[in-house]
Amino acid sequence: MTNLEPVIGLEVHAQLNTRTKLFCSCPAGGEALPNENVCEVCSGQPGALPRLNAKAVELAAKAVLALDGEVSPFSLFSRKNYFYPDLPNGFQTSQLDPPVGLGGGLTLTLANGQEKFVRLNRIHMEDDAGKCLHDEKRDKTLIDLNRAGTPLIEIVTEPDLSSSVEAIDFLKKLHNLLVRLEVTRGRLEEGEFRCDVNISLKPVGSPTLGVRTEIKNLNSFRFVGQAIEFEIHRQTAIYAAGGQVDQETLHFDSLKGETRPLRTKEEAHDYRYFPQPDLPPVIVEPELIARLKESLPLPIEKINERYQNMGLQEDFIASLTAWPSALNYFEEALTFYPGPKRVAVLMTELFFPAARQNNLEPSETLLRPAHLAKLARFIDEGRVSKNVAYDIFGDLFASGSDPEIVIKAKGLSLVTDEEAITAWAREVIEAHPLEAQKYNNGQTKVLSFLVGQVMRKSQGTADPKSVSLALRQILFELNEELPY
């Protein structure tokens, strides 16, 4: 049989990072009891009229620009008609033609070092459906409409991907970008970033595409890879046996690692799209587009170069570029204190472990970038010792308190008073005569022990440099007094 090659396209759904839903003022996302965040609009009550969320439009346009697409100055919402129990209106409010954005794409770096540009067909806005909860013990299906009406963008690629590896790389890069832009929080486990995968096989080099299947609602990069690999294997086996692939919508069973049919694949005409009569056209003003363009962050490649010029460690740069929320946190901290190396050390040694231990994104922590930056500045300026800063970090992270207030309240400001430090140094030398003698006999490494003892006596508040100078001065004087 002729060798076959896969052709893969993605339809990515990202929940927009807004406080409220797309067409009403109900909270979008967050923890709530079933059907708690529901009103007459998102529950589809007769006569209830939708009101468009302007913030959602702004975030959608921002995503289009960041992906090098063209923002449509004029777009329309339509009714996408189909029945499902968790779709209270009996239709989804989505954009068909024109959508909010057209074109654009992302460049992938392949394993062989070559670059591949994955084109985007369109980006459009739509509202999400609710959720069906299947209670097998009671043989009932329960419906929670808290998610109904939350704002989404759907990012549709051209069929430019050729493998599961390319698909996962694309999704990770897209996820990183959208979270860094704060277009979405992107929590995969919450369904805030998920995708449908379209797969077909065709003879190698042929311009004619094969029959495609669509795998719905994958919210894990690993599941995307497994689903694609299984479906490629399944379609290959069908063609090898002389059969034909049916155009179907599939579900991926992550426990069994296989796809199974849900329904016959629909086409656009099956949804009987028509303009949503209750919503006016969406107008995106040129002023908004200009403002959004100015707000776009540097590309990751430029950020890498910038951080390398700052002298940051490669491991830290890699951590930031792989963790968009951490990158945003670091950038905000630098606006309060331009000391990248000290901020990087605090984040690497203290902040990252604390955030991971508490299963928090950096943006979700109580310790704000301004306070982390202030702690870094206090260390560099000698207002607090590094040991003290590290000792109080746990309290700062847990409470989000201003480090200046905590340091003052606990009397932990760095002591540089010469008389106080000299007094502590004399007490330590008197308590450790053997170590003092070793130092004067040429064993200079013992000085670090004596410095540590003074720091302990001062509860970490003494300036280490001043302590070292005081100890050396006193030891020198003692050595001069010795009879030889």
N, C-alpha and C positions, 0 to 999 in steps of 0.2 A: 504493500500500500504506500501511496505517496507520503513522504514525511510531512507532518503537520506542525504548525507553530501556533502558540496561543496569542490571542488578541484580547486585551483587557482594558476596560474602561471603568471608571469609578464615579459614583454619585455620593458625595460626602455631605452629611448633614451636621452642621455646627450650631449649637444653641447660642444665641446672641446673649451677651452679658448685660442684660437689662434688669432693673428692679421689678418691672411689671411685664405683663404679657403683651402680645402684639396688638391686640385690639380692645383691651380693657385694663382696668387698674388693679387687677388681682396680682398678688406677688408671683413672680416667676422663679421657680426652683425653691430650694431650701426645704427644711424639714417641716412637715405638717401632717396632721391626721388626714386620712382619706377624705377627699371631697371637701376639705376645709377651705382651700383657695379657689373658690368657684363663685361665679356670679351669673346673671341672666345672659350675658354676652357669650362667655366661654362655655356655658352649658347649653347654648343653642335655643334659648327660649323665644317663642314667637314674638316678633315686633322689636326685639332688642337690636340696637344698631351698634356696629363696631366703630371704634375710634383709633386711628393709626398711631402707634408709638413712634415719635420722631427720633428717639435715641436709637431704635432698631434700624431705621433707615440710615442714620449716620454711621453705625457700625458696619452695616452691609456695604455701604459705599467705600468705607475705609478698607475693607477686605478686598474689594475689587481693585482699588488703586495699588495696594501692597502686592497684588498678584499681577501687576502690569496690565490689567484689563481696562476697558473703557466704561466709565459710569454713564448710564443712560440718563439724560436730563429729564426724560419723561418715560414712566413705566406704569403698568397697569396690574391690578390684582384681578384674578379670575376665580370662578368657582370650579373646582376639580371634583366632579361628582362621582362618588362611589359610596357604598354602604359598608360600615363596620361598626360593631357595638360601641367602640370607644370614640366614635366620631359623631358628637351630638348634633351637629348641624345637618348631617347627611351629605356634607361636602367639605373639602379642605379648601381654605382660602390660600391660593398660591399665585405665582406669576408665570404666565406662559409667554406672551409676546406683547410688548417687549419686557424683558426682565431688567433688574436693576443694573446688571453688568454683563458685558460680552467680552470674550477673548481673554488674553493673558495666559499665564502658565508658570511652571516651575522648572528649574534646571536641576537634573540629578547628575551626580558623579558616579559612573559605573565602576565595577570592580577592576576593569582594565584601564581605568584612568580617563576614559573618554567621557564626554558630557552628552547628556540626552535631554532635550527640551520636551516636556510633557505639556501639550496644549490644553487650555480650558475652552470648553464650548460656551458656557454661560454660568452666571451666578444669579440665583433668584431667591426672593424672600417667600416664606410661607409660615403658617402656624402649625404647631405639632398636634397630634392626636392625644387622647388620654391613654390609659393603660388598662389592659384586661388582666385580672389576677385569677388564675385558675385554681380553684380549691378542689383537689381530687378527692379528698376525704368526704366532702359533702356533695360532690358531683355538681358543683356550681361554678359559674364564672362571675366574678365581682368586677365592677368597673369603678376606677378612680379617675376623676376628671381634673385632678390638680395640675397635671401636665398639659391638659388641653388648652390650646391657645398660646403656649409659650413660643417665642419668636425663633425661627430658624433661618439660616441661609443654606441653600443647597448648591454645592459646587460640583459641576458636571464636567468631567474631562472628556477629551476626544479619546478614541481607542488607541492610545499611543504606548501602552504598557505591554510588556512581553513576558513577564514572569512574576511570581509571588514576591521575589526579592525587590524588584522595581516597585511593585505596588506598596509594599511596606515602607520602603525608603521614601516614596512620595508622601504617604500618609503621615509619617513621622515629621518630615520637613514641613508639611502643611500645618500640622498640629502645633509644632513649635512656633511657627510664624503667627498663627491666629491667637495663640495664648500670649505671646510676647506683645502683640498689638492690643491685648485685652479686649479683643472682639468676642472671645469666648473664654470661659474658665476651662473648658476642654476636659472635664472629668469623665473619662471613658466609662468608669463603673456606674456613673449616673446617667449614661446615655447622652451626655452633652456633646459628644463627638463620636459619630458612628457612620457607617457607610454601607452602600449596596455595591456589589461587584458584578459587572457584566462580563461574561467570558464566552468566547467562541474559538473554534479551531479552524484554520485554513491551510491549504497546501503552502509550503514554504515558497515565498516569493510571489504568491498569487495576490492580485489586487482585490479579489472577491472575498468578502468576509463570509464566514460560516454562520450557522444558526446559533444565536446567543441565548444563554440562560442568565438569570439574574438571581444572585444570592442576597437576601435581604437582611438588614439590621445587624451588622457585625460591629461590635463595640470593643474589640480587642485586636491589637496588631497581630498577636499570635494566632487568633482565630481566623483573621484574614488570610494569613499565610497557609494555614491548614485547609481552609475552605477552597482556596484557589488550587492547591496541589491536588486535593481530592477530585475536584470538578474536572481538571485537566485530564487526570487519569481515567475518570468515568467516561468523558466524551471520547477520549482516544480509544477506549475499549469498545464503545458502541460503533465507531467508524471501522475499527479493525474487524468487527464481526459482520460488516456490511449493512449496518443499520443506519438510522437517521436520528439526530438529536432533536428532541421536541423543544419548541420555544416555551420555556416555563419560568415561573418564579419559584425559587427554592428557599428552603430553610436549612441552616447549617446546625446540625446536632453536635455540640462541642463535646459531649460525653462519648459519643460513638465516633466522632471525627468524620462524619459523612453528611452529604446533602440529601434532602428528600423534597419531593414536590409539595408546593403550597397551592398553586393555581396556575392556569394558563396565563402566559405573559401578556399583559395588556399593552396596547398602543395608545398614543395620545388621544385618538378619536374615541376610544372606549370610555374616556372620562367625560366626554361631552362638555368640554371647557366652554364657558362664556363669561364675559366681563362681570365682575362682582358689582351689582348695581348700587350697593350700599356704601361703596368707597370711591372717593374721587381719585383721579390720576395722582401718581407719586411724582412730585417735582423736586429734583435735586438742583439747587441753585449753583451757579459757577463759583460764588463766594465760598460756599461750603466745600466744594471740591478743592479749591485753592488752599483753604485752611487745613483740610485733611492731608493734602500732599505735604504741607510744611511740617505736619506732626508725625509723619512716618519715620520710624527709627532707621538706623543704618542697617544694611544687609549684614548677615552673619559674617560674611567674608571680611567686610570692612571692620566689624567689631573685633574679630580675631586680630587683625592687624593693629588696631588701636590699643588693645590690651597688651599685645606683645611689646609695643612701644612704651607702655607704662612699666614694663619690667615684671609683669605678673607671671606666675608659674603656669606652665602648660596645662597641668592637671586642673588647676583652678579655672582656667579659661574654658577647658572642655566641660567642666561641671556647669558653668554658667550657660554655655551655648546649648547644652542638652536639657537645661531646666529653665524654661522661659520665665517662670515666676521669680526665680532666684536672680536672673539677669536683670529684670526690672527692679528688683529690690536693691541690687548693687548699684545700678545706675542712679536711683533716687538717693541712696546714701551719699554718693559722690557729689550730689548737688549741695549737700549740707557740709561736707568736709572733703576737700580734694586730696585725700591721702589714700590712694588706691591700695598700696601695699598693706598698710595697717588694717584697713577695712577688709581686705581679702583674707588676711590671717585670722581675724576675728570670725569671719563667716566660715572659713574652712575648719577651724579648730573648735568653735563653740556653736555658732548659729546653725550650720547644716546638721550636725548631730542632734541638736535639740529639736529642730523641725521634723527630722525623720523619726525620732523617737516618739514624738507626739502625733505623727501622721498628719502633719500640717504643711500646706503650701506656704512659702515665705510670705505671700500676700495675706495669709490668714492669721499670722502670728500677732500677738499683742505688742511685741517689741517692734516699734516702727523704725524705718530706715534712719530718720532724724536722730533717734536716741542711740542707735548703734554707731552712727557717725560721730556723735558727741563723745561716746566712750572711747572710740579710736583717737579722737583729737586729744582727749585728756591724757591718754597714755603717751602720745607723741610729744605733748607739751610739758610732760613731767608733773601734771597735776594729780595723777594717781599712778600707783605702781602697777605693773602688769599683773603681778600676783593678786593684788586687791581686785583689779578689774575682772580677772578670771573667777575669783571667789564669789563676787556678787552677780555674775552673769546669770546664774540660775534664777535668782530672784527677779532680775530685770526681765528675763524671758517670760517668766510665769505671770508677772504683774503688768508689764509694759510701762513701768515707772521711768521717769526721767533719771538717768544716772547721776546727774548733778545733785538732785534732791536726796537720793539714797546715800551718796558719798558724804554729803554734809551731815545728814541725820545720824549716820553711824560714825562720824569723826574719822573718816578714812582718807581724807585729803593727804597728799604726799607731803611729808615733813622734810623741809630743807634747812631748818634751823640748825646752825653749826653747833651751838652749845648742846642742844638736845641729842644730836647724833653723836657728838664726841662723848657725852656721858654714857650713852648706850654702848659705845665701842669700848670704853674703859671697863665697864661692868663685864662685858663678854670676855675681854682679855684676862681680867682678874679671875674669872670663873674657868678659864681654859689656859692655864700657864704652859702646859705641855705643848699645845698647838702653837702658842706664841713662840716658844723656844724652837720648835721645828721650823717655823717661818724664818726666824733669824739665823737658822743654820742652813738656809738655802732651799728649804722645801716650800717653795712659794705657792704650790697648789693648795696648801692648807688655808690660804686666804679666802677661798670661796666658801669653805666651811664656816669661817668666822663671820663672813658677810651674811650667810644664811642665819646664823644665830642672832645677829643684830636685827635682821628683818623680822625674825620671829618675836623678838623682844618688843619691837615697835608695832607688832600686829600687821606687818606688811606696809606700813605707812611711810617708812623712811626711804629717802631717795637712795637707790642702790649705788649710784656713782659717788654721792657724798659719803656714804658709808665706807666704801672702798678706800677713798682718800683719807678719811679719819683713821681707819685701822692702820693703814700703812704709815701714817705720820706718827701714831702712838707707838707702833712696833719699832719704827726707826729710832725714836727717842729712847725706848727701853734698851735697844741694842747699843746705843751710844753710852748708856750708863753702866753697861756690863764691864767688869774689870777683866782685862785680858793681859 
